Amino acid sequence: MAEPAETDTLVRRRGGWARTVPTAEGHRVTTFELFFDLVYVFAVTRITGYMAHEHSAHGVVQGMLLLALLWWTWSAYTWLGNQARADEGLLRAGMGTAMAAIFVVALTVPEAWHDMDGGLDGPVVLVCAYLVVRALHLVVYSAAATAVKDTGLRRQVMVAWPPLLVSAALLVSGALVGGTAQTLLFAGALAVDWGIVYLTSRRGNWRVHSASHWSERYGLFMILAIGESIAAIGVGAAQHPISGQLIVGAAVGIAIAIGLWWLYFDILALEAEHRLARVRGRSRARLALVAYSYGHYVIVAGIVLTALGVEGVLEHAEDGKGLGGFYATALCGGAALYLAGLLLFKGLTGIGLSLPRLAAAVLLLALIPALAVLPPLAGLAGVAVVLAGLTVVEGAHYADVRRELRGA
């Protein structure tokens, strides 16, 4: 799709790497943004591996904090890519640099709380790389706002600096002290950053130029996260020779991944995009902020925890023992958290409550004690049956809505 004439003029006036190309309503995701997401694939895989290695509730909390840090960076650059084209000039240079820093964050995940002997201090390196990503985002965002002479947006970007600086102080302090204090300080840093940005943004001057680009970007991250649940099948089975049990487990794991995809993309993502497209200005930015930037973290966390549970099932598929409380909680709790995130997303977008999804989430939580003692494959099949039943019920109940949305 051709860019508007004002964009062409801007491109001619600002040549080379320093140019910024503003977006319009019809803007779609660029291939460079897809390329940018690749480092997050690696990072999410590392976080899942870290939680599996720690094998404790504390380790899961730490993994969720790391996921929150990564999610905040990804969401920040999604806002930027909606403001100006990510594959042109200054944004391409800035996001390319951020990719390298995010990859460093991913490399240091195993040392996020436990520095290894030799080399640099892992927690400090992680925090420094994260802060480079965040600071670079605000610098480039300010330049993009200046290029189009948007004083309101430029002012909004400046307002985002103080919470980042406070958060940075807490993160650095946590990296230096280590232990339980590090976990608490990291959680405090996220609370400060997320909380203040939320309060200053609800009636602020952020822009969402293209509803289609916005919805597509978040949909692509959902695909990335669901792909982690598929990768977890391979990780869990890696230490075992191929067998009938592994084949069955892999097939059921794929069925769960399909169920996760279906419940987000078949109707909900389309309906939310239509609602986002119908509003403009601050109303659109507010909806994008609460339903996507904040609300989707719960959905992603649910997918990652489900992937952790799937990995545990495949790893212990042939042990002849029960799945155990850790992986049973990750599997059922992760799937329940995913459904809770979808319910939150529906509520924030004004779509309404889904009683079948609420009932399925409660059922999954109730199944945790049983799955802890059942054979791993039986537990995995139980989760797959719940998700499959939910898709069948919703497919019948929302058939008319689905036809209308896809027709539109």
Helices and strands as residue ranges (DSSP letters): H 5-13, G 16-18, H 31-54, H 57-83, H 89-107, G 109-111, H 122-147, H 151-159, H 161-177, H 179-201, H 211-237, H 244-265, H 268-278, H 281-287, I 288-294, H 295-315, H 325-328, I 329-333, H 334-348, H 355-366, H 368-373, H 376-397, H 399-407
